[in-house]
Amino acid sequence: MKREDPTARDSRRRFVRALHVWVGLITALPILAWASSGLLYAWPGAIEGGRVELIDAARIRLTPNEALDRANSFAGRKLPITALTLLVREGRPTYQAIGGMGADSLLIDAETGEVRPTPPPDLLTRYFRQAHFYFFAGRWQIPLLISLSLLSCLSALTGIYLRLALWKGSGAQPARASHDG
């Protein structure tokens, strides 16, 4: 059985160790951002929409269809609305008409029918949306997430390789019977 050159083995381990460290660092940063943004979401009121308030149905004067008509009239065209949500905003029942992936939305007061653009989110809400859902990546969101998943797999595999190499190189061999005589 041919023995492997110890220098080549050490060189390969150093390369795999360096690869493992760098891939780990690259994948740890997005995971840290994702985890910290999830922590923000767990704190009530830390981000926009973090509080849940009961809707007083008696105060609602507009139907969902009327709210959609008001939004279209405000914009001067038929909007590509993908979601219409009834929520309490600033103590008032309000419809939020959303057009595709949370971008461009309008607020329609469910009592008065007044329409206004949704104000830009505060800093924590922007961080939450960008870091948790990777909205910053735009159309590259899915390829980015797949790439980060593959890098995480590579990090795990190099870690397993290094552990096995360490276990093999530590001299963990079967016990031999001693023949002291």
C-alpha positions as CSV (number, residue, x, y, z in Angstrom):
1,M,0.0,0.0,0.0
2,K,1.5,3.3,-1.1
3,R,1.7,6.0,1.7
4,E,0.8,9.5,0.9
5,D,3.5,12.2,1.2
6,P,3.0,14.0,4.5
7,T,3.9,17.3,2.9
8,A,1.2,17.0,0.3
9,R,-1.4,15.9,2.9
10,D,-0.5,19.0,5.1
11,S,-0.7,21.3,2.1
12,R,-4.2,19.9,1.2
13,R,-5.4,20.3,4.8
14,R,-4.1,23.9,4.9
15,F,-5.9,24.7,1.6
16,V,-9.2,23.1,2.8
17,R,-8.9,24.9,6.2
18,A,-8.4,28.3,4.5
19,L,-11.3,27.5,2.1
20,H,-13.5,26.5,5.1
21,V,-12.7,29.7,7.0
22,W,-13.3,32.0,4.0
23,V,-16.5,30.3,2.9
24,G,-17.7,30.3,6.5
25,L,-17.0,34.1,6.7
26,I,-18.7,34.8,3.4
27,T,-21.8,32.8,4.4
28,A,-21.9,34.0,8.0
29,L,-22.5,37.7,7.1
30,P,-25.8,37.2,5.3
31,I,-26.9,34.7,8.0
32,L,-26.1,37.3,10.7
33,A,-28.1,39.9,8.8
34,W,-31.0,37.5,8.4
35,A,-31.0,36.5,12.1
36,S,-30.6,40.1,13.4
37,S,-33.5,41.2,11.2
38,G,-35.6,38.3,12.5
39,L,-34.8,39.5,16.0
40,L,-36.2,42.9,15.1
41,Y,-39.4,41.3,13.9
42,A,-39.8,39.5,17.2
43,W,-39.7,42.8,19.2
44,P,-43.2,44.3,19.1
45,G,-43.3,47.8,17.6
46,A,-39.6,47.8,16.6
47,I,-40.5,47.8,12.9
48,E,-43.5,49.3,11.0
49,G,-46.5,47.0,11.4
50,G,-45.0,45.4,14.5
51,R,-48.1,46.2,16.6
52,V,-51.4,44.4,16.1
53,E,-54.5,46.5,16.7
54,L,-58.1,45.4,16.6
55,I,-60.2,46.8,13.7
56,D,-63.4,48.5,14.7
57,A,-65.8,47.2,11.9
58,A,-68.3,50.0,12.7
59,R,-65.8,52.6,11.4
60,I,-65.4,51.0,8.0
61,R,-67.4,52.9,5.4
62,L,-65.7,51.8,2.2
63,T,-65.9,48.3,0.7
64,P,-62.8,46.7,-0.8
65,N,-64.0,47.4,-4.3
66,E,-64.6,51.1,-3.5
67,A,-61.1,51.2,-2.0
68,L,-59.6,49.8,-5.2
69,D,-61.6,52.3,-7.3
70,R,-60.3,55.1,-5.2
71,A,-56.7,53.9,-5.6
72,N,-57.1,53.7,-9.4
73,S,-58.7,57.1,-9.5
74,F,-55.9,58.6,-7.4
75,A,-53.3,57.1,-9.8
76,G,-55.3,58.1,-12.9
77,R,-55.0,54.5,-14.3
78,K,-55.8,50.9,-13.4
79,L,-53.1,49.8,-11.0
80,P,-51.5,46.4,-10.9
81,I,-52.6,45.8,-7.3
82,T,-51.6,42.4,-6.0
83,A,-52.8,42.7,-2.4
84,L,-55.4,44.8,-0.5
85,T,-55.0,44.6,3.2
86,L,-57.3,46.2,5.9
87,L,-55.3,47.3,8.9
88,V,-55.2,49.9,11.6
89,R,-52.7,52.7,10.9
90,E,-52.4,55.7,13.2
91,G,-55.5,54.6,15.0
92,R,-57.7,54.5,11.8
93,P,-59.0,51.6,9.7
94,T,-57.0,51.8,6.5
95,Y,-56.8,49.7,3.3
96,Q,-53.3,49.3,2.0
97,A,-53.2,48.6,-1.8
98,I,-49.9,46.9,-2.7
99,G,-48.5,46.6,-6.2
100,G,-46.1,43.7,-6.6
101,M,-43.6,42.5,-3.9
102,G,-44.5,45.3,-1.4
103,A,-43.2,48.1,-3.7
104,D,-45.4,51.1,-4.4
105,S,-48.4,51.0,-2.2
106,L,-51.2,53.4,-1.4
107,L,-53.2,53.9,1.8
108,I,-56.9,54.4,1.6
109,D,-58.7,55.6,4.7
110,A,-61.6,53.1,5.2
111,E,-63.8,55.9,6.8
112,T,-63.2,58.9,4.6
113,G,-61.9,57.3,1.4
114,E,-58.9,59.7,1.4
115,V,-56.0,58.2,-0.6
116,R,-52.3,58.9,0.0
117,P,-49.0,57.2,-0.9
118,T,-47.5,55.0,1.8
119,P,-44.7,57.0,3.5
120,P,-41.2,55.6,3.2
121,P,-40.4,53.1,5.9
122,D,-38.2,54.0,8.8
123,L,-34.6,52.8,9.1
124,L,-35.3,49.6,11.1
125,T,-38.2,48.6,8.8
126,R,-36.0,49.1,5.7
127,Y,-33.2,47.1,7.3
128,F,-35.7,44.3,8.2
129,R,-37.1,44.1,4.6
130,Q,-33.7,44.3,3.0
131,A,-31.8,41.9,5.3
132,H,-34.6,39.4,5.9
133,F,-36.1,39.1,2.5
134,Y,-33.0,40.1,0.4
135,F,-35.1,42.7,-1.4
136,F,-31.8,44.6,-2.2
137,A,-31.0,41.9,-4.7
138,G,-34.0,42.6,-6.9
139,R,-34.3,40.0,-9.6
140,W,-31.1,38.3,-8.4
141,Q,-32.8,37.4,-5.1
142,I,-33.3,33.7,-5.9
143,P,-29.9,33.1,-7.5
144,L,-28.2,34.9,-4.6
145,L,-30.1,32.7,-2.1
146,I,-29.2,29.5,-4.0
147,S,-25.5,30.6,-4.2
148,L,-25.4,31.3,-0.5
149,S,-27.0,27.9,0.2
150,L,-24.4,26.1,-2.0
151,L,-21.6,28.0,-0.2
152,S,-23.1,26.9,3.2
153,C,-23.0,23.3,2.0
154,L,-19.4,23.7,0.9
155,S,-18.6,25.1,4.3
156,A,-20.2,22.2,6.0
157,L,-18.5,19.7,3.7
158,T,-15.1,21.2,4.3
159,G,-15.7,21.2,8.0
160,I,-16.6,17.5,7.9
161,Y,-13.5,16.8,5.8
162,L,-11.3,18.7,8.3
163,R,-12.8,16.9,11.3
164,L,-12.3,13.5,9.6
165,A,-8.7,14.4,8.7
166,L,-8.1,15.5,12.2
167,W,-9.6,12.3,13.6
168,K,-7.5,10.2,11.2
169,G,-4.3,12.1,11.8
170,S,-4.7,12.2,15.6
171,G,-3.5,8.6,15.9
172,A,-6.9,7.3,16.8
173,Q,-6.0,3.8,15.8
174,P,-7.3,0.5,17.1
175,A,-5.8,-0.5,20.4
176,R,-3.0,-3.1,20.1
177,A,-2.5,-5.8,22.6
178,S,0.8,-5.3,24.4
179,H,3.1,-8.2,24.7
180,D,5.3,-7.5,27.7
181,G,7.2,-10.4,28.6
